């Protein structure tokens, strides 16, 4: 979150950052939601040991 040079605008900067955070978090939750209790995103596969697949 960028802080304003003049601290009188700090309250409005924090309010805007919190509003933006909430929108972005909601969008990410929808994008990365499990389907039938299974994660369908395959961009970062993980093995049962928790380590990424070897290349």
C-alpha positions in Angstrom: 0.0 0.0 0.0 1.6 3.3 -1.0 1.6 5.8 1.8 0.9 9.5 0.9 3.6 12.1 1.4 1.1 14.2 3.4 -0.1 12.1 6.3 -3.5 13.9 6.3 -4.4 11.7 3.4 -3.4 8.5 5.3 -6.9 7.6 6.4 -8.4 7.7 2.9 -5.4 5.8 1.5 -5.9 3.0 4.1 -9.7 2.9 3.4 -9.0 2.5 -0.3 -6.4 -0.2 0.2 -8.9 -2.2 2.4 -11.6 -1.9 -0.2 -9.2 -3.0 -3.0 -8.0 -5.9 -0.8 -11.5 -7.2 -0.3 -12.3 -7.1 -4.0 -9.1 -8.8 -5.0 -9.4 -11.4 -2.3 -12.9 -12.3 -3.4 -11.8 -12.6 -7.0 -8.9 -14.9 -6.0 -11.2 -17.1 -3.9 -13.5 -17.5 -6.9 -10.6 -18.2 -9.3 -8.9 -20.7 -7.0 -11.9 -22.5 -5.5 -11.9 -26.3 -5.2 -14.3 -28.2 -7.5 -16.0 -31.2 -5.7 -13.4 -30.8 -2.9 -10.5 -31.2 -5.4 -8.2 -28.4 -6.5 -8.2 -28.2 -10.2 -5.4 -25.7 -10.8 -2.5 -27.5 -12.4 0.1 -24.8 -12.8 1.9 -25.9 -9.6 1.5 -29.7 -9.3 2.5 -31.2 -5.9 3.2 -34.8 -5.1 1.9 -36.6 -2.0 5.2 -35.7 -0.2 4.4 -32.0 -0.7 7.3 -31.4 -3.0 6.9 -30.2 -6.6 7.3 -32.8 -9.4 10.9 -33.0 -10.7 11.4 -31.4 -14.1 
